[in-house]
Amino acid sequence: MREVNVVGIRFEEPEYAPVLILHEKDGGRYVPIWIGASEAAAISLQQQGVQPGRPLTHDLVATLLETFAHPLEQVEIVGVSEGTFIAELVFEGTRVSARPSDAVAVALRTSSPVLVSREVLDEVGISLVEQGEEEVEAFREFLDQVSPDDFLGGGDAPQEPGGPTP
């Protein structure tokens, strides 16, 4: 397993589909995961430090874990099957299957690490070092396209589990 940073949410043109971008901490690979609009908003709002008037579902889960003293040890993205990413919430002695977007949203709220299996990184990881200069610039532009206003739309993004794979 390799620890990753949650870079954030970006939008793929022309469908304007939200993509969760993870970056390998001790390496150069990026993992793009297409997710739903509501999960994208939950992740982005947390990263920006925005506190909604009422708790979102992921806030509720984090509060329940804290209230019942059941800390989340880490989130692991353990596989990809037919374009669907598979994640697990890891507790002491227990694993719970989850969509990666939900797992990451909870991990951000509980300050838990996010890890990706080497197999997933090898299968879908994108290394900018191996790309040509034009591809690197295009990917960087892709990463710079998002703003908080992007969540005000009501697009029909594909929903997890699944969504298109990179």
Buried (B, 14 or more C-beta within 10 A) or exposed (E): BBBBEBBBBBBBEEEBBBBBBBBBEEBEBBBBBBBBBBBBBBBBBBBEEEEEEEEBEBBEBBEEBEEEEEEBBBBBBBBBEEBBBBBBBBBEEEEEEBBBBBBBBBBBBBEBBBBBBEEBBEEBBBEBEEEEEEEEEEBEEBBEEBEEEBBEEEEEBBBBBBBEBB
